[in-house]
């Protein structure tokens, strides 16, 4: 477990706050929850890529709890836990690759886009399961797995594209700025 420093805690707070502000800027709002935002997952993913899996999971979970408190869609306690602290906590999976941040070997796009893909895919799975378990009645005669997959994809695929493009653009300059200090 990585020791939390003052710098890490301050950065986590700033990234959680930034993620929350960005989550309020909605490009598309799905009818039953979920939205395409102005890159609200980017600060949590960047924090995870900088500090690792554990700190990223904690920061993501705090962000999820904050979203829940400030207007989450709650239908049952288990649904709320799955779709907020767990779904946003798994964004910390981007931190699995944080040991690669200082190594120049390897493909830059792989080191930036794959962590984003992994993190958002894990969030997708959380929402997919919540859709099947808690919201199957909205599927009507359609298979709940297919309905939930289509519904979650309608906002998480665009979120992935926005996040992957922006992180691939800012990651290298961000790393160079941090190293120069």
C-alpha contacts under 8 A as a table, 3 or more apart, distances in Angstrom:
res1	aa1	res2	aa2	distance
1	X	54	X	6.99
2	X	54	X	7.42
2	X	55	X	7.55
4	X	8	X	6.04
4	X	9	X	6.62
5	X	8	X	5.12
5	X	9	X	6.28
6	X	9	X	5.17
6	X	10	X	6.10
7	X	10	X	5.24
7	X	11	X	6.06
8	X	11	X	5.09
8	X	12	X	6.01
8	X	51	X	7.57
9	X	12	X	5.01
9	X	13	X	6.21
10	X	13	X	5.13
10	X	14	X	6.24
11	X	14	X	5.08
11	X	15	X	6.03
11	X	47	X	7.60
12	X	15	X	5.13
12	X	16	X	6.00
12	X	47	X	6.82
12	X	59	X	6.12
13	X	16	X	5.18
13	X	17	X	6.12
13	X	59	X	7.99
14	X	17	X	5.15
14	X	18	X	6.06
15	X	18	X	4.98
15	X	19	X	5.94
15	X	43	X	5.01
15	X	44	X	6.13
15	X	47	X	6.92
16	X	19	X	5.05
16	X	20	X	6.13
16	X	43	X	7.03
16	X	44	X	6.66
16	X	59	X	6.70
16	X	60	X	7.62
16	X	62	X	7.57
16	X	63	X	5.62
17	X	20	X	5.07
17	X	21	X	6.26
18	X	21	X	5.14
18	X	22	X	6.12
18	X	40	X	7.65
18	X	43	X	6.65
19	X	22	X	5.12
19	X	23	X	6.04
19	X	39	X	7.81
19	X	40	X	4.60
19	X	41	X	6.16
19	X	42	X	7.14
19	X	43	X	5.61
19	X	44	X	6.80
19	X	63	X	7.50
20	X	23	X	5.03
20	X	24	X	6.65
20	X	40	X	6.74
20	X	63	X	7.06
20	X	66	X	7.85
20	X	67	X	7.24
21	X	24	X	5.36
21	X	25	X	7.14
21	X	40	X	7.60
22	X	25	X	5.35
22	X	37	X	6.65
22	X	38	X	5.46
22	X	39	X	6.31
22	X	40	X	4.68
23	X	26	X	6.73
23	X	37	X	5.55
23	X	38	X	6.72
23	X	39	X	7.34
23	X	40	X	4.75
24	X	37	X	7.27
25	X	37	X	5.60
25	X	38	X	5.68
26	X	29	X	6.50
26	X	35	X	6.48
26	X	36	X	5.89
26	X	37	X	4.37
26	X	38	X	6.44
27	X	35	X	7.37
27	X	36	X	5.42
27	X	37	X	5.39
27	X	38	X	6.88
28	X	35	X	5.43
28	X	36	X	5.00
28	X	37	X	7.05
28	X	155	X	7.72
29	X	33	X	7.15
29	X	34	X	6.37
29	X	35	X	4.35
29	X	36	X	6.52
30	X	33	X	5.49
30	X	34	X	5.43
30	X	35	X	5.47
30	X	154	X	7.87
30	X	155	X	7.18
31	X	34	X	7.91
33	X	73	X	6.95
34	X	152	X	7.65
34	X	155	X	6.52
35	X	155	X	5.54
35	X	156	X	7.86
36	X	39	X	7.90
36	X	155	X	5.29
36	X	156	X	7.13
36	X	158	X	6.56
36	X	159	X	5.65
37	X	40	X	5.96
37	X	159	X	6.96
38	X	162	X	7.90
39	X	42	X	5.50
39	X	159	X	6.68
39	X	162	X	6.25
39	X	163	X	5.69
40	X	43	X	6.84
41	X	44	X	5.49
41	X	45	X	6.14
41	X	91	X	7.70
41	X	163	X	7.06
42	X	45	X	5.10
42	X	46	X	5.97
42	X	163	X	5.73
42	X	166	X	7.96
42	X	167	X	6.96
43	X	46	X	5.14
43	X	47	X	6.04
44	X	47	X	5.05
44	X	48	X	6.13
44	X	56	X	6.72
44	X	59	X	6.78
44	X	60	X	6.02
44	X	91	X	6.87
44	X	92	X	7.32
45	X	48	X	4.98
45	X	49	X	6.10
45	X	56	X	7.30
45	X	91	X	6.08
45	X	92	X	6.53
45	X	94	X	5.93
45	X	95	X	7.52
45	X	116	X	6.86
45	X	119	X	7.57
46	X	49	X	4.99
46	X	50	X	6.13
46	X	167	X	7.57
46	X	171	X	7.99
47	X	50	X	5.13
47	X	51	X	6.01
47	X	52	X	7.78
47	X	56	X	6.20
47	X	95	X	7.94
48	X	51	X	5.28
48	X	52	X	4.97
48	X	53	X	5.92
48	X	55	X	6.64
48	X	56	X	4.07
48	X	57	X	7.53
48	X	91	X	7.59
48	X	92	X	5.17
48	X	93	X	7.33
48	X	94	X	5.70
48	X	95	X	4.30
48	X	98	X	7.41
49	X	52	X	5.73
49	X	53	X	7.76
49	X	56	X	7.76
49	X	92	X	8.00
49	X	94	X	5.63
49	X	95	X	4.32
49	X	96	X	7.48
49	X	97	X	6.60
49	X	98	X	4.83
49	X	101	X	7.63
49	X	115	X	7.76
50	X	95	X	7.03
50	X	98	X	5.90
50	X	101	X	7.49
51	X	55	X	6.30
51	X	56	X	6.88
51	X	95	X	6.72
51	X	98	X	6.69
52	X	55	X	5.95
52	X	56	X	5.98
52	X	92	X	7.33
52	X	94	X	7.65
52	X	95	X	3.95
52	X	96	X	6.05
52	X	97	X	7.43
52	X	98	X	5.35
52	X	99	X	7.81
53	X	56	X	5.07
53	X	57	X	6.02
53	X	92	X	5.02
53	X	93	X	5.51
53	X	94	X	6.76
53	X	95	X	4.08
53	X	96	X	5.22
53	X	98	X	7.83
54	X	57	X	5.17
54	X	58	X	6.37
54	X	92	X	6.86
54	X	95	X	7.71
55	X	58	X	5.13
55	X	59	X	6.12
55	X	92	X	7.24
56	X	59	X	5.13
56	X	60	X	5.94
56	X	89	X	7.27
56	X	91	X	6.94
56	X	92	X	3.90
56	X	93	X	7.31
56	X	94	X	7.75
56	X	95	X	6.36
57	X	60	X	5.11
57	X	61	X	6.00
57	X	88	X	7.83
57	X	89	X	4.42
57	X	90	X	5.84
57	X	91	X	6.49
57	X	92	X	4.13
57	X	93	X	7.14
58	X	61	X	5.10
58	X	62	X	6.19
58	X	89	X	6.31
58	X	92	X	7.58
59	X	62	X	5.15
59	X	63	X	6.19
59	X	89	X	7.04
59	X	92	X	7.71
60	X	63	X	4.99
60	X	64	X	6.14
60	X	85	X	7.15
60	X	88	X	4.88
60	X	89	X	4.08
60	X	90	X	7.00
60	X	91	X	6.07
60	X	92	X	6.35
61	X	64	X	4.90
61	X	65	X	6.19
61	X	84	X	7.22
61	X	85	X	4.18
61	X	86	X	6.28
61	X	87	X	7.81
61	X	88	X	5.52
61	X	89	X	4.06
61	X	90	X	7.87
62	X	65	X	5.09
62	X	66	X	6.13
62	X	85	X	6.72
62	X	89	X	7.67
63	X	66	X	5.03
63	X	67	X	6.20
63	X	85	X	7.43
63	X	88	X	6.88
63	X	89	X	7.95
64	X	67	X	5.07
64	X	68	X	6.14
64	X	84	X	4.40
64	X	85	X	4.50
64	X	86	X	7.54
64	X	87	X	7.40
64	X	88	X	5.19
64	X	89	X	7.02
65	X	68	X	4.93
65	X	69	X	6.13
65	X	84	X	6.03
65	X	85	X	5.45
66	X	69	X	5.15
66	X	70	X	6.05
67	X	70	X	5.13
67	X	71	X	6.31
67	X	72	X	5.91
67	X	84	X	7.19
68	X	71	X	5.65
68	X	72	X	4.04
68	X	73	X	7.27
68	X	74	X	7.95
68	X	80	X	7.47
68	X	84	X	6.22
69	X	72	X	6.36
72	X	80	X	7.91
72	X	84	X	7.98
73	X	80	X	7.40
74	X	77	X	7.23
74	X	79	X	6.95
74	X	80	X	5.43
75	X	79	X	6.62
75	X	80	X	7.13
76	X	79	X	5.25
76	X	80	X	6.22
77	X	80	X	5.13
77	X	81	X	6.25
78	X	81	X	5.13
78	X	82	X	6.13
79	X	82	X	5.15
79	X	83	X	5.99
79	X	130	X	6.21
79	X	134	X	6.79
80	X	83	X	5.31
80	X	84	X	5.87
80	X	85	X	7.96
81	X	84	X	5.53
81	X	85	X	5.68
81	X	86	X	6.24
82	X	85	X	6.63
82	X	86	X	5.11
82	X	87	X	6.02
82	X	126	X	6.36
82	X	127	X	7.60
82	X	130	X	6.87
83	X	86	X	6.24
83	X	87	X	5.04
83	X	88	X	7.54
83	X	126	X	6.42
83	X	127	X	5.97
83	X	130	X	6.89
84	X	87	X	5.31
84	X	88	X	5.79
84	X	89	X	7.86
85	X	88	X	5.51
85	X	89	X	5.51
86	X	89	X	4.83
86	X	90	X	6.15
86	X	126	X	7.42
87	X	90	X	5.62
87	X	91	X	7.38
87	X	122	X	7.37
87	X	123	X	4.74
87	X	124	X	7.78
87	X	126	X	5.42
87	X	127	X	6.99
88	X	91	X	5.49
88	X	92	X	8.00
88	X	123	X	6.49
89	X	92	X	5.88
90	X	93	X	5.54
90	X	119	X	6.15
90	X	122	X	6.09
90	X	123	X	6.16
91	X	94	X	6.14
91	X	119	X	4.43
91	X	120	X	6.47
91	X	122	X	7.28
91	X	123	X	6.77
92	X	95	X	5.50
92	X	96	X	7.79
92	X	119	X	6.68
93	X	96	X	5.54
93	X	115	X	7.13
93	X	118	X	6.68
93	X	119	X	5.21
93	X	122	X	7.98
94	X	97	X	6.37
94	X	98	X	7.64
94	X	115	X	4.27
94	X	116	X	6.01
94	X	118	X	6.49
94	X	119	X	5.33
95	X	98	X	4.99
95	X	115	X	7.29
96	X	99	X	7.47
96	X	115	X	7.68
97	X	100	X	5.54
97	X	101	X	7.32
97	X	111	X	7.23
97	X	115	X	6.81
98	X	101	X	5.33
99	X	102	X	7.00
99	X	103	X	7.91
100	X	103	X	5.31
100	X	111	X	7.25
101	X	104	X	7.93
101	X	111	X	7.75
103	X	106	X	7.85
106	X	110	X	7.70
106	X	111	X	7.61
107	X	110	X	5.23
107	X	111	X	6.36
108	X	111	X	5.12
108	X	112	X	6.29
109	X	112	X	5.12
109	X	113	X	5.53
109	X	114	X	7.57
109	X	168	X	6.68
110	X	113	X	5.45
110	X	114	X	5.26
110	X	115	X	7.90
111	X	114	X	6.12
111	X	115	X	6.75
112	X	115	X	6.02
112	X	116	X	6.83
112	X	164	X	7.40
112	X	167	X	6.69
112	X	168	X	5.58
112	X	171	X	7.21
113	X	116	X	5.16
113	X	117	X	6.13
113	X	164	X	5.34
113	X	165	X	7.94
113	X	167	X	7.57
113	X	168	X	6.58
114	X	117	X	4.89
114	X	118	X	6.02
115	X	118	X	5.06
115	X	119	X	6.08
116	X	119	X	5.21
116	X	120	X	6.07
116	X	160	X	7.13
116	X	163	X	7.09
116	X	164	X	6.06
117	X	120	X	5.37
117	X	121	X	5.81
117	X	160	X	6.83
117	X	164	X	7.61
118	X	121	X	5.14
118	X	122	X	6.19
119	X	122	X	5.27
119	X	123	X	6.40
120	X	123	X	4.93
120	X	124	X	6.02
120	X	156	X	7.34
120	X	160	X	6.51
121	X	124	X	4.84
121	X	125	X	6.27
122	X	125	X	5.11
122	X	126	X	6.49
123	X	126	X	5.15
123	X	127	X	6.42
124	X	127	X	5.23
124	X	128	X	5.92
124	X	152	X	6.63
124	X	153	X	7.77
124	X	156	X	6.89
125	X	128	X	4.89
125	X	129	X	6.08
126	X	129	X	5.29
126	X	130	X	6.25
127	X	130	X	4.93
127	X	131	X	6.01
127	X	152	X	6.78
128	X	131	X	5.05
128	X	132	X	6.30
128	X	145	X	7.47
128	X	148	X	5.54
128	X	149	X	6.11
128	X	152	X	6.54
129	X	132	X	5.15
129	X	133	X	5.92
130	X	133	X	5.14
130	X	134	X	5.43
130	X	135	X	6.96
131	X	134	X	5.59
131	X	135	X	4.78
131	X	136	X	6.24
131	X	144	X	7.49
131	X	145	X	7.90
131	X	148	X	5.30
132	X	135	X	5.84
132	X	136	X	5.06
132	X	144	X	5.43
132	X	145	X	5.92
132	X	148	X	6.32
133	X	136	X	6.35
135	X	138	X	5.82
135	X	139	X	7.70
136	X	139	X	5.48
136	X	140	X	7.72
136	X	144	X	5.21
137	X	140	X	5.87
137	X	144	X	7.95
139	X	142	X	5.25
139	X	143	X	6.63
139	X	144	X	5.41
139	X	147	X	5.64
139	X	148	X	7.74
142	X	146	X	7.20
142	X	147	X	6.46
143	X	146	X	5.38
143	X	147	X	6.18
144	X	147	X	4.96
144	X	148	X	5.86
145	X	148	X	5.25
145	X	149	X	6.00
146	X	149	X	5.06
146	X	150	X	6.17
147	X	150	X	5.31
147	X	151	X	6.07
148	X	151	X	5.00
148	X	152	X	5.92
149	X	152	X	5.38
149	X	153	X	5.94
150	X	153	X	5.13
150	X	154	X	6.20
151	X	154	X	5.30
151	X	155	X	7.50
152	X	155	X	5.97
152	X	156	X	6.00
153	X	156	X	5.08
153	X	157	X	5.29
154	X	157	X	6.41
154	X	158	X	7.29
155	X	158	X	5.63
155	X	159	X	6.26
156	X	159	X	4.82
156	X	160	X	5.99
157	X	160	X	5.00
157	X	161	X	6.31
158	X	161	X	5.07
158	X	162	X	6.19
159	X	162	X	5.22
159	X	163	X	5.99
160	X	163	X	5.10
160	X	164	X	5.82
161	X	164	X	5.22
161	X	165	X	6.06
162	X	165	X	5.44
162	X	166	X	6.16
163	X	166	X	5.33
163	X	167	X	5.91
164	X	167	X	5.32
164	X	168	X	5.96
165	X	168	X	5.28
165	X	169	X	6.32
166	X	169	X	5.11
166	X	170	X	6.23
167	X	170	X	5.19
167	X	171	X	5.51
168	X	171	X	5.66
168	X	172	X	7.63
169	X	172	X	7.18
169	X	173	X	7.97
170	X	173	X	5.62
170	X	174	X	5.88
171	X	174	X	5.10
171	X	175	X	6.12
172	X	175	X	5.13
172	X	176	X	6.26
173	X	176	X	5.07
173	X	177	X	6.12
174	X	177	X	5.14
174	X	178	X	6.22
175	X	178	X	5.15
175	X	179	X	6.16
176	X	179	X	5.14
176	X	180	X	6.19
177	X	180	X	5.27
177	X	181	X	6.77
178	X	181	X	5.56
